[in-house]
Amino acid sequence: MKIDMNCDMGESFGAYTIGRDAEVMPHITSANVACGFHAGDPMVMEKTVALAKQHGVAIGAHPGYPDLMGYGRRNLSCSPEEITAYVTYQVGALTAFAAANGLKLQHVKPHGALYNMAQPDEKMMAAICKAVASIDPSLILVALAGKWAERNREIAERHGLRIAFEAFPDRAYTPEGTLQSRKEPGAVVREADTVARRALKMAKEGKVIAVDGTELAIAPDTLCVHGDTPGAVSLVRQIRQTLTENGIEVIAMGTFL
């Protein structure tokens, strides 16, 4: 069994540091690098790409809405044409930083509200796919595992893209298969043992338990961990150790998709 571990990275900005990238990077296999719209800046992008290269971690673009103030988590009303342009701009920027470091992007994972709004919205998902495919059809698109997976696979494949389905061991799920809003109590699971057990269940059984006790089928290819939560480093380390000890190879998504 194989699974990828991805983490949102490069979300510092100017004098503000967010996340523990240098400490988390050695324990993941794919890094989603912010591209300056919701977080990050050119210096942070360069530093993050170089850090990933140092640790042999695959890199992907993490494009979001143009919303630094809201950290890309506010729902914006944008046309499909605007979304395609926003994604093209951001993926293009990170592609340049990767090339400057002798690297190639592996994937694209939208951020925050752009990610969440696109999952059930065919036009938004198609707009994102159009941008990614126009830059490099060998890139992998990352989308939420579960409820809309097969529909979104069809959209990605129409654009000639591979797709990786993602699950979140440190986020609570609603009975509908969506991530519980961060505004709700308990939306982020912080206990390392609990998160590691959830990660193992996701990887080995392809399932997650929702907040009401419902067991949901999700079948992920990659697990998202976060480097900006309390105890992030020990949490990420424990997830990887638990997966490895149970016979699951943790490896970049591009090697098995």
ABEGO torsion letter per residue (X at the ends): XBBBBBBBBGABBEABBBEBAAAAAAABABBBBBAGAABEBAAAAAAAAAAAAAAGBBBBBBBBBBBAAAGGABBBBBBAAAAAAAAAAAAAAAAAAAAAAGBBBABBBBBEAAAAAAAABAAAAAAAAAAAAAABAABBBBBBBEAAAAAAAAAAAAAGBBBBBBBBAABBBBAAGBBBBAABBGABBABAAAAAAAAAAAAAAGBBBBAAGBBBBAGBABBBBBAABBGAAAAAAAAAAAAAAAGBBBBBAAAAX
